[in-house]
Amino acid sequence: MEEEYRSEKQTGSTQNATNPNASTVALRGTPSPIMNGNTKPENHPNGEIGSHADDEETLHEKQISPTSPFSPPNSATIADGSIEKPEHTITPEVAKAGSDDTSTDPPAAAPKYTQIHNKRLCERWLDNLFMVLYEDLRIYTIWRTDMARAQSESSDYRKSAEEWEILGELAERLHHFPEAVEAYQACLRVRFSPKAMKGVLRMYEEKGKNSEVLQAMIRLIAWQYRWYSEFSPSLLRTVRKLIESEGAVKVRSIVQATSLPQPVLDLTHRYVELCVAFRSNGSEG
């Protein structure tokens, strides 16, 4: 019996030496199998082989290795030393549009001011014209109001010659021709004014009053000769129109029939002779 027991004990010891298990490794301190490609285990002072620190280092190396599946994107460029900006998988416009679409509150409708948007600022010169027109209308209204009050009170409405000239031009600009002639005639009653006389001459030409046109023309010819102006294109045009409508002989006879001095009549005849010399219409008769 004792011999069989000894033989079984010896065979069990040899099997334990060749095939170690976990309990014998932990108790007897046998070397652990090779891990993570390390060929030689490290000996530590406390007698333990292969600590947890080694496992953490090897795991960290696997994570940062370029070929590891757990490595972050662009790890190869980090290993080379250059850093590249990652590309966006979605653009900011699309993200903004998506955020607007996902909003539950509908946007409030903005008020449309069509009348304000249709207005435009006018040019400076046009604005000045409106201001001038407003000023003319204001002065004309005051003038006619004062005239009506003076006539109702049977009093004289007195102005200077210059003021009557200004009022006549004002009424003519506003196309109030009867009031313009009235102002020009009031100015001529105070004293002679070539501006007022030219205004009256234009009004007479428009109305076709040839006798009044001839009287005004003679006075203007005499005034221009007084101030060393022996020729006027505007007066020559007026004489030519009279000759076309009345004839050269009739115009000469009308001028000669006036009670004006002969030198004044001779100046008027010179304009008629110019029209005859250039053979204007009606100069033959």
Sequence and secondary structure as in RCSB ss.txt:
>XXXX:A:sequence
MEEEYRSEKQTGSTQNATNPNASTVALRGTPSPIMNGNTKPENHPNGEIGSHADDEETLHEKQISPTSPFSPPNS
ATIADGSIEKPEHTITPEVAKAGSDDTSTDPPAAAPKYTQIHNKRLCERWLDNLFMVLYEDLRIYTIWRTDMARA
QSESSDYRKSAEEWEILGELAERLHHFPEAVEAYQACLRVRFSPKAMKGVLRMYEEKGKNSEVLQAMIRLIAWQY
RWYSEFSPSLLRTVRKLIESEGAVKVRSIVQATSLPQPVLDLTHRYVELCVAFRSNGSEG
>XXXX:A:secstr
 HHHHHHHHHHHHHHHHHS  HHHHHHHT      TT SS  B TTS BS HHHHHHHHHHHHHSTT TTS TTH
HHHHHT       SS HHHHHHHHHHH  S        HHHHH     HHHHHHHHHHHHHHHHHHHHHHHHHHH
HHTT      HHHHHHHHHHHHHTT HHHHHHHHHHHHHHS  HHHHHHHHHHHHHHT HHHHHHHHHHHHHHHH
HTT    HHHHHHHHHHHHHH HHHHHHHHHTS S HHHHHHHHHHHHHHHHTT TT   
